[in-house]
């Protein structure tokens, strides 16, 4: 029984799946964060350009 538990403890065959899942979650989190931050910057930039084009101070 102890030998089987030790063999299971040292078995790393399923570890790569967990690593890929963690890496995928980190990439997805980074992409969501970047899109949220970029979206706000793009909105601010477009609003500023629109206000400049209209030249009356109102927003689009």
Secondary structure, DSSP 8 states (H G I E B T S, - for coil): -HHHHHHHHH--TTHHHHHHHHHHHHHHHHHHHHHHHHHHHHHHHHHHHHHHHH-SS---
